[in-house]
Amino acid sequence: MALENSVFPSRPDSLSLPVEEKVDGEDVEVATEATASAGVFNLSEELGHVVTTETAPSPPPLAKVNRSFQAKLAEREANANQPRKKTQGAEKERGRFGWGRTRRRKRQRYVEKNGRCNVQHGNMRETYRYLTDIFTTLVDLNWRCSLFVFVMAYAVTWLFFGAIWYLIAYCRGDLDHLEDETWTPCVNNVNGFISAFLFSIETETTIGYGHRVITDQCPVGTMLLLLQAILGSMVNAFMVGCMFVKISQPNKRAETLVFSKHAVISLRDDKLCLMFRVGDLRSSHIVGANMRAKLIKSKQTQEGEFIPLDQTDISVGFETGDDRLFLVSPLVISHEIDTHSAFWDMSQSQLEKEDFEIVVILEGMVEATGMTCQARSSYLAEEVMWGHRFSPMMSLAEGFFDIDYGAFHHTFEVDTPSCSARELSLAAARLDAHLYWSISSRLDEEPTLTNQAAKQPDSGSADSKGGEPKFIVGEMTDIQEQTGLGELNGSVATNQSESEA
């Protein structure tokens, strides 16, 4: 016991914690009799924190709290059945090495990866504006509605004019003189609504089978024939034009313009750059391809106004013309993170906490049709990989360049500082300033030829012999020893032994 007290000095009673107490509904483990001697510390885990306590000598077995096994089991079940508090905004999950880490809630995309804008318009009261541009309205409809409108446009006009032809035959009494060969009807062989409907179809589609023919004894029928021919041509031009534009929409060409799944941040020419890859799967090129990028992020102004989806331009070479692409092979689009960039103060640790979306837009003219095409994609904050670079995918074959699209989305890790571009720029500036002032201080310490020439007349008047001037030369500096140069900043440095000789 004396040895134990000498090795583990006991603490005051005010710092010791009782072992048999119950903290926040959890049982504190009691030390075993082998380790429950005086001066031995007991480790108990309370709410995830390790607490070091000093246990007193173990009391006799009768002093312990006696609880049955059923009571302990019931208490554990009650604690397990208690509802857990849900965390708002973040969820806890077990990390790679066992400790808990925070998983961010998935952000709602403003633009999907396939380019579709995830925005729905509601509570629109001025719906009449859609009718003023009926052609675009019909083109923007989905295929199911477009086919329904296409069929109904022809069916309604055929039925409408067929009903008028039947009404003319009924009013003139042609249906009452079907067997009278001396009667001249308005339209031959029209004996009911079905035959009138067929005549309407033949007239509007200009089929002209020759069985049902209009006669010259019906001026009203002649006027109706002219009206149906004109309106039928307009319906044909309108509906066929809508279907043709819908089939040849340029957004279908955008399906073969692909963007990389992730964006990366790494060094390029000693500067942090945000990069992503874009490629064209077709051999017909996009003429005049132009690239733009937008940062979508919530913002609060200095006046307190909250902007939920603020759009900020991300320069991808507008000043230098690098945003105009010659998209023959896949290209890596780079955004240099400078003082005008929105990522100037963003480091790797801050990137993991940010909540933003980068929308990239590629515009150009389709070479085959001459129509303007636009392809879009987006990158969330968790889709931006820090310290990665895109794998090369082009190789030189016999007489041509071979592009492997299997490596289009592949990236690999590179050495990249985890600090922000601002901190990296300040570190580079401090390094340059340190080198500049260190070299300048050494040059200032070296005696120059001008200073020595100013002191030469006073000291050389008494020591010179035969009227020959005597020069006082300093020692060679460290820079002269390393470079071996005899002339530095306009001053000539020689060896002391050579001057004395």
LINCOR-V180211 format. One record per residue. PHI is phi in whole degrees, -180 to 180 (none if undefined). Layout:
<<PHI> <PHI>>
//
This chain:
<<none> <-64> <-65> <-66> <-67> <-73> <-80> <-113> <-65> <-76> <-95> <-64> <-68> <-71> <-95> <-82> <-111> <-67> <-87> <-85> <-76> <-119> <-108> <54> <80> <-117> <-78> <-96> <-68> <-95> <-67> <-72> <-67> <-72> <-114> <-94> <-92> <-69> <84> <-95> <-90> <-112> <-104> <-125> <-100> <-126> <56> <84> <-107> <-88> <-113> <-99> <-125> <-109> <-95> <-80> <-57> <-62> <-71> <-63> <-57> <-72> <-80> <-72> <-76> <-93> <-128> <-77> <-67> <-66> <-67> <-64> <-65> <-66> <-67> <-64> <-65> <-66> <-68> <-71> <-85> <-69> <-67> <-84> <-76> <-85> <-83> <-99> <86> <-147> <-120> <-95> <-143> <-77> <-80> <-70> <-107> <105> <-83> <-81> <-136> <-92> <-105> <-76> <-69> <-67> <-80> <-74> <-76> <-86> <-130> <-72> <-65> <-84> <97> <-77> <-78> <-89> <-134> <-122> <-94> <-134> <57> <-93> <-96> <-95> <-74> <-66> <-65> <-67> <-74> <-69> <-123> <-67> <-65> <-66> <-62> <-69> <-70> <-77> <-67> <-71> <-65> <-64> <-70> <-64> <-66> <-64> <-65> <-63> <-69> <-68> <-62> <-75> <-65> <-68> <-66> <-65> <-67> <-64> <-72> <-64> <-66> <-68> <-62> <-68> <-66> <-65> <-65> <-71> <-71> <-79> <85> <-67> <-74> <-89> <-120> <-71> <-94> <-86> <-78> <-82> <-85> <-103> <-77> <-70> <-131> <-68> <66> <-105> <-117> <178> <-69> <-67> <-67> <-67> <-66> <-64> <-64> <-64> <-66> <-64> <-71> <-73> <-91> <54> <-77> <65> <-70> <97> <-83> <-105> <-132> <-78> <-103> <-87> <-94> <-132> <-64> <-65> <-65> <-67> <-65> <-67> <-63> <-63> <-64> <-68> <-65> <-69> <-66> <-64> <-66> <-67> <-64> <-62> <-65> <-68> <-72> <-66> <-64> <-63> <-67> <-66> <-66> <-67> <-70> <-97> <-63> <-70> <-68> <-71> <-67> <-69> <-66> <-97> <-100> <-113> <-119> <-68> <-70> <-128> <-103> <-127> <-127> <-157> <-83> <-141> <58> <62> <-134> <-69> <-135> <-96> <-132> <-147> <-115> <-135> <-149> <-120> <-82> <-91> <-81> <-78> <-87> <-93> <-85> <65> <-67> <-134> <-113> <-135> <-145> <-131> <-103> <-102> <-156> <-69> <-147> <-124> <-75> <-67> <-85> <95> <-77> <-100> <-109> <-70> <-129> <-80> <-106> <-125> <-70> <-115> <-72> <-120> <109> <-68> <-70> <-99> <85> <-74> <-77> <-90> <-104> <-106> <-85> <-94> <-125> <-59> <-123> <-101> <-86> <-118> <-117> <-76> <-84> <-117> <-66> <-91> <-85> <-75> <-102> <-64> <-102> <-99> <-103> <-66> <-68> <-73> <-62> <-70> <-102> <-77> <-134> <-149> <-144> <-107> <-103> <-112> <-130> <-114> <-121> <-179> <-105> <-71> <-67> <-76> <-110> <77> <-95> <-78> <-122> <-137> <-119> <-131> <-158> <-149> <-134> <-82> <-64> <-77> <-96> <-100> <-99> <-85> <78> <-124> <-144> <-75> <-75> <-68> <-134> <-116> <-137> <-93> <-104> <-77> <86> <-157> <-100> <-99> <-113> <-99> <-75> <-68> <-103> <-65> <-97> <-78> <-132> <-141> <-79> <-135> <-70> <-138> <-64> <-86> <-82> <-78> <-67> <-65> <-64> <-65> <-68> <-66> <-65> <-67> <-67> <-65> <-66> <-65> <-66> <-65> <-66> <-66> <-72> <-68> <-70> <-66> <-67> <-68> <-69> <-71> <-74> <-79> <-67> <-99> <-70> <-70> <-66> <-71> <-68> <-71> <-88> <-67> <-62> <-72> <-84> <-88> <-71> <-93> <-98> <-74> <-123> <67> <75> <-89> <-71> <-120> <-95> <-100> <-117> <-83> <-80> <-77> <-83> <-65> <-65> <-69> <-67> <-78> <-88> <75> <-89> <-97> <-127> <-145> <59> <83> <-107> <-100> <-115> <-124> <-83> <-64> <-69> <-69> <-68> <-68> <-67>>
//
